[in-house]
């Protein structure tokens, strides 16, 4: 490794070489490594309301990941790719047992809960990166949220090797789901969001495919004068079997949901579907 190169310790989706090279073209796999006295958590806040991987100090634990050599001139590009994280100098132990000076990234913009759900494509990239380099993936990685923003999903998964994409497409476990909802409100408007993606106003009829274990948060927002009554009816089912998926949020909101706009001219209800 030349003097113009530095080592970067990746522990999340950037373990996947093709993803990292999308942002930092000079990145090349160096060695597997681990960082002592830290642990993997899923508590980094994202603008799309999903969670992203992070690390935090934890005596006696370790984070396994991949070292990449990169041209130091591309450090600004790496910073941009790790937006929302802060650069940190660390000492890691490589697979030969040698200490290596490296850079990694840690976020301080976090949820209080350290086990929030990432999007399904984000988890898939982490798994692909760990498989590429035979890095042990942390067993506490949570189940994934289904991202209904298909453009975002397609863009992020485009860096996967073709063999991996073909294997994912061949999985027989995918579930076809239909979702229908209606917001009845006098003198106001309704909006429905899947995650952070707006999918409709007062009526939604849509279909999509999920994998077992995926999560999907659906938010209903009602805008009306205070005191206005509203009713939300929804149905989510497996289109092959007809089995219904019910709200698993705490507390749950079984359909129909009836309430009143109490203050601020707006009310909101969220449900959590687990497939």
C-alpha positions in Angstrom: 0.0 0.0 0.0 1.5 3.3 -1.1 1.8 6.5 1.1 -1.0 8.1 -0.8 -3.5 5.4 0.3 -5.4 5.0 3.6 -7.3 2.2 5.1 -11.1 2.4 5.6 -12.9 0.0 7.9 -16.4 -0.8 6.6 -18.9 -2.7 8.7 -22.2 -2.0 6.9 -23.4 -2.0 3.2 -20.1 -0.5 2.1 -18.5 -3.9 2.8 -19.8 -4.7 -0.7 -17.0 -3.8 -3.0 -19.2 -2.7 -6.0 -21.3 -0.4 -3.7 -18.2 1.3 -2.2 -16.6 1.7 -5.6 -19.7 3.5 -6.8 -18.7 6.3 -4.4 -14.9 5.8 -4.2 -13.5 4.4 -7.4 -10.0 3.6 -6.0 -11.4 1.4 -3.2 -9.8 -2.1 -3.2 -10.4 -4.9 -0.6 -7.4 -5.2 1.7 -8.1 -7.6 4.6 -10.8 -8.7 6.9 -10.5 -7.1 10.4 -12.3 -6.5 13.6 -12.7 -3.5 16.0 -12.4 -4.3 19.7 -14.7 -2.9 22.4 -17.4 -1.8 20.1 -20.7 -3.4 19.0 -23.0 -3.2 16.0 -26.4 -1.4 16.6 -29.2 -0.2 14.3 -29.9 3.3 15.7 -28.7 5.8 13.1 -31.5 8.1 12.0 -32.3 8.4 8.3 -34.3 11.0 6.4 -36.4 8.1 5.0 -37.4 7.1 8.5 -35.6 3.8 8.4 -32.6 2.9 10.6 -29.1 2.4 9.4 -26.2 0.5 11.0 -23.9 2.2 13.5 -21.4 1.2 16.2 -21.1 2.1 19.8 -18.5 1.5 22.5 -19.1 -1.8 24.3 -16.3 -3.3 26.5 -15.4 -6.8 25.6 -17.4 -6.9 22.3 -16.1 -6.6 18.7 -17.3 -5.4 15.3 -16.2 -7.5 12.3 -15.8 -5.8 9.0 -13.7 -5.3 5.9 -10.6 -3.1 5.4 -10.3 -1.3 2.0 -7.4 0.7 0.7 -8.4 4.0 -0.9 -6.6 6.9 -2.5 -6.5 9.7 0.1 -7.5 12.2 -2.6 -10.9 10.5 -2.6 -11.5 11.0 1.2 -14.0 13.8 0.5 -16.0 11.3 -1.7 -16.0 8.8 1.2 -17.2 11.5 3.6 -20.0 12.3 1.2 -20.9 8.6 0.9 -21.0 8.4 4.7 -23.3 11.4 5.1 -24.7 11.6 8.6 -21.7 9.9 10.1 -18.5 11.3 11.6 -15.1 10.1 10.6 -13.1 8.4 13.4 -9.6 7.1 13.6 -9.4 3.5 15.0 -7.0 0.7 15.5 -8.3 -2.6 14.1 -6.9 -6.2 14.2 -6.6 -7.7 10.7 -7.1 -11.4 9.9 -3.3 -12.0 10.3 -3.5 -10.6 13.9 -1.7 -7.3 13.0 -2.9 -3.9 14.2 -3.9 -1.5 11.5 -4.6 2.2 11.6 -7.8 2.9 9.8 -10.7 5.3 9.4 -14.3 4.4 10.1 -17.6 6.3 10.6 -19.9 6.7 13.6 -23.2 8.6 13.8 -24.4 10.7 16.7 -27.8 11.3 15.1 -29.4 8.3 16.7 -32.7 6.7 18.0 -32.9 5.8 21.7 -33.7 2.3 20.7 -30.6 0.5 19.3 -32.6 -2.2 17.4 -34.6 -0.2 14.8 -35.4 -1.7 11.4 -33.4 -1.0 8.2 -35.0 -1.1 4.8 -34.9 -4.5 3.0 -32.5 -3.3 0.3 -30.1 -2.0 3.0 -30.0 -5.3 4.8 -29.5 -7.2 1.5 -26.4 -5.0 0.7 -25.0 -5.8 4.2 -25.6 -9.6 3.7 -24.0 -9.5 0.2 -20.9 -7.6 1.5 -20.5 -10.1 4.3 -20.8 -13.0 1.9 -18.4 -11.5 -0.6 -15.6 -11.3 2.0 -16.7 -14.1 4.4 -17.1 -11.6 7.2 -19.3 -12.8 10.0 -22.5 -10.8 10.0 -23.7 -9.7 13.5 -26.5 -12.1 14.5 -28.5 -9.3 16.1 -29.3 -7.7 12.7 -33.0 -6.9 12.9 -35.8 -7.8 10.4 -36.2 -5.4 7.6 -38.8 -2.8 6.7 -40.2 -3.1 3.2 -39.4 0.0 1.1 -42.3 0.7 -1.2 -40.2 3.4 -3.0 -39.3 1.0 -5.8 -37.1 3.6 -7.6 -34.9 3.9 -4.4 -34.9 0.1 -4.0 -33.9 -0.5 -7.6 -31.1 2.1 -7.5 -29.5 0.7 -4.4 -29.7 -2.9 -5.4 -28.2 -2.1 -8.9 -24.7 -2.5 -7.4 -25.4 -6.2 -6.5 -23.5 -8.8 -8.5 -25.8 -10.4 -11.1 -25.5 -13.8 -9.5 -26.8 -12.4 -6.2 -29.7 -10.6 -8.0 -30.6 -13.9 -9.8 -30.5 -15.8 -6.5 -32.8 -13.2 -4.8 -35.2 -13.4 -7.7 -35.4 -17.2 -7.5 -36.4 -17.2 -3.8 -39.7 -19.0 -3.5 -40.6 -17.3 -0.2 -41.8 -14.0 -1.7 -45.4 -13.0 -0.7 -47.8 -11.1 -3.0 -49.7 -8.6 -0.9 -52.7 -6.3 -1.6 -53.4 -3.2 0.4 -56.6 -1.2 0.4 -57.6 1.7 2.6 -60.2 4.5 2.7 -60.2 7.7 4.8 -63.6 9.2 5.4 -63.5 12.7 6.7 -65.9 15.7 6.4 -64.3 19.0 5.5 -60.7 17.8 5.3 -58.2 15.7 3.3 -56.5 12.4 4.0 -53.0 11.3 3.1 -51.5 7.7 3.3 -47.8 7.0 3.5 -46.0 3.7 3.4 -42.9 4.4 5.4 -41.9 7.9 4.1 -43.4 7.3 0.7 -46.7 9.0 0.0 -49.0 6.6 -1.9 -52.4 8.2 -2.0 -55.0 10.6 -0.7 -58.3 9.4 0.7 -58.3 6.0 -1.1 -55.5 3.6 -1.7 -55.6 0.3 -3.7 -52.2 -1.2 -4.4 -50.3 -4.5 -4.7 -46.6 -5.3 -4.0 -44.3 -8.2 -3.1 -42.6 -8.7 0.3 -40.4 -11.3 2.0 -41.2 -13.1 5.2 -40.0 -11.1 8.1 -40.4 -7.7 6.3 -42.0 -4.8 8.2 -44.1 -2.1 6.7 -45.2 1.1 8.5 -48.3 2.7 7.1 -49.2 6.2 8.3 -52.5 8.0 7.8 -52.6 11.8 8.1 -55.9 13.7 8.3 -56.0 17.4 7.9 -59.3 19.1 9.0 -60.6 21.6 11.5 -60.5 20.6 15.2 -63.4 18.5 16.3 -63.8 16.8 12.8 -64.6 13.1 13.0 -62.8 10.7 10.7 -62.9 6.9 10.0 -60.1 4.9 8.5 -60.7 1.4 7.1 -57.9 -0.7 5.8 -57.2 -4.3 4.6 -53.9 -6.0 3.9 -53.9 -9.6 2.7 -51.9 -12.3 1.1 -53.3 -12.4 -2.4 -52.6 -16.1 -2.8 -54.1 -17.4 0.4 -56.4 -14.5 1.4 -54.8 -14.4 4.9 -55.1 -11.0 6.5 -52.2 -9.1 8.0 -53.2 -7.1 11.1 -51.6 -4.1 12.9 -48.8 -5.2 15.2 -48.0 -1.7 16.5 -48.3 -0.9 20.2 -51.1 -0.3 20.8 -52.7 -1.9 17.7 -55.3 -0.1 15.6 -57.7 -2.7 14.2 -59.8 -1.6 11.2 -62.0 0.5 11.2 -60.3 3.3 13.2 -62.5 6.2 14.3 -61.3 9.3 16.0 -61.5 13.1 16.1 -59.0 15.8 15.0 -58.2 17.2 18.4 -55.7 20.0 17.9 -53.5 21.7 15.3 -55.9 20.9 12.5 -54.2 17.5 11.9 -54.4 14.0 13.3 -52.3 10.9 12.5 -52.5 7.2 12.9 -49.7 4.6 12.3 -50.0 0.9 11.8 -47.3 -1.7 11.6 -47.7 -4.7 9.3 -45.4 -7.7 9.8 -45.3 -10.3 7.0 
